[in-house]
Each structure stands twice: as structure tokens, then as C-alpha cells.
Amino acid sequence: MDVKTLRAAKNEQPFKPFVVTFVDGRRFDIPHSDFLSINPNGRSAVVYKADGSYSVVEPLLIQSIDYNVPTTTNGSSPPSA
């Protein structure tokens, strides 16, 4: 996926929570724009999780950005069917 699409989702006003799914099946909730930081060159991003942990990810490996996806009580997205 194009990093421009990820930046647009992060910067949308008003912000809409979304879930980022990667080609390897990992899914990350982005409940607020503060949970995502994109390197200025667009080659990496940091996704912060509700528990304080974080992952450094490659935006080009994003498969989809989904809006209005219900989340589990621990802040992670339920597995897809």
C-alpha cells in the first residue's frame, strides 16, 4: 500500500479509528492518531499499542486499512473470518 494512504488515514479530520492489516496477517488497531508515527521518508512506521508496547512496521507491507471494525476488550481486533 502507498504510504500516502496511511498518512491520509492518520491525518483525517475528524479522525476515524481504523485497523491496519499486513500481508502476514498481523492487525493493529489505530484508535487515535497518536498511536501511529510515520517516518518522514515513509519507509517505516511505529504502531503503539494500548499496553505501551510498540511495533516498527513497513508501510509497503500493508494489505488494507479498515474502518468501523469492532475490537475486543483488550484493544486488539478480533480474528477475521
Backbone torsions as a table, in degrees:
resi	resn	phi	psi	omega
1	MET	NA	150.6	179.6
2	ASP	-73.3	134.2	179.7
3	VAL	-62.8	-24.6	177.4
4	LYS	-61.5	-37.2	179.4
5	THR	-66.5	-41.0	177.6
6	LEU	-65.0	-43.8	177.7
7	ARG	-62.1	-41.0	180.0
8	ALA	-62.7	-41.1	178.7
9	ALA	-65.1	-42.2	-179.7
10	LYS	-64.6	-38.4	-173.1
11	ASN	-95.9	2.4	-177.9
12	GLU	-59.9	136.7	179.0
13	GLN	-122.7	123.6	-4.4
14	PRO	-70.7	154.1	-178.2
15	PHE	-64.8	138.8	175.2
16	LYS	-117.7	120.6	177.4
17	PRO	-56.0	146.6	-179.6
18	PHE	-147.7	168.6	177.7
19	VAL	-120.9	131.6	177.8
20	VAL	-102.0	126.9	177.5
21	THR	-113.0	131.5	-179.4
22	PHE	-99.6	162.3	-176.9
23	VAL	-61.2	-22.7	178.1
24	ASP	-87.9	4.3	176.4
25	GLY	95.9	-10.4	177.9
26	ARG	-65.9	143.7	180.0
27	ARG	-129.3	136.5	179.7
28	PHE	-128.2	128.5	172.7
29	ASP	-75.7	137.8	171.7
30	ILE	-121.4	85.1	-175.6
31	PRO	-76.6	-16.0	-179.3
32	HIS	-157.1	152.8	-177.2
33	SER	-60.5	-22.6	178.4
34	ASP	-68.6	-12.9	-179.0
35	PHE	-86.2	3.0	-177.5
36	LEU	-138.7	130.9	175.9
37	SER	-128.5	128.3	-177.6
38	ILE	-112.4	127.2	177.5
39	ASN	-58.3	139.3	-179.4
40	PRO	-54.1	-31.5	179.8
41	ASN	-81.9	-7.8	175.9
42	GLY	79.2	4.5	-176.5
43	ARG	-85.9	-14.9	177.5
44	SER	-150.0	161.7	176.5
45	ALA	-145.0	157.5	176.3
46	VAL	-117.6	128.0	176.6
47	VAL	-108.5	120.2	178.7
48	TYR	-94.0	139.7	-179.7
49	LYS	-104.8	160.4	-176.7
50	ALA	-60.0	-27.7	-178.5
51	ASP	-83.5	3.1	178.9
52	GLY	94.9	-10.6	176.5
53	SER	-79.3	170.1	179.2
54	TYR	-151.7	162.0	177.0
55	SER	-130.1	137.2	172.4
56	VAL	-93.9	125.3	-172.8
57	VAL	-128.1	163.7	178.9
58	GLU	-102.6	109.7	-178.2
59	PRO	-56.4	-29.6	-179.4
60	LEU	-68.4	-12.6	179.6
61	LEU	-96.5	10.8	176.9
62	ILE	-75.9	129.5	178.0
63	GLN	-89.2	-42.3	-179.0
64	SER	-155.8	158.8	170.8
65	ILE	-121.5	121.8	-175.5
66	ASP	-119.1	137.0	178.3
67	TYR	-107.0	157.6	177.3
68	ASN	58.8	39.3	178.1
69	VAL	-98.0	124.5	178.6
70	PRO	-64.8	148.9	179.3
71	THR	-116.4	162.3	176.6
72	THR	-81.7	173.8	-177.5
73	THR	-67.5	-20.2	179.3
74	ASN	-91.0	7.1	176.4
75	GLY	89.2	0.5	178.4
76	SER	-100.8	157.0	-179.6
77	SER	-76.9	144.1	176.2
78	PRO	-68.3	154.8	179.4
79	PRO	-61.5	145.3	179.1
80	SER	-75.7	152.4	-177.4
81	ALA	-79.3	NA	NA
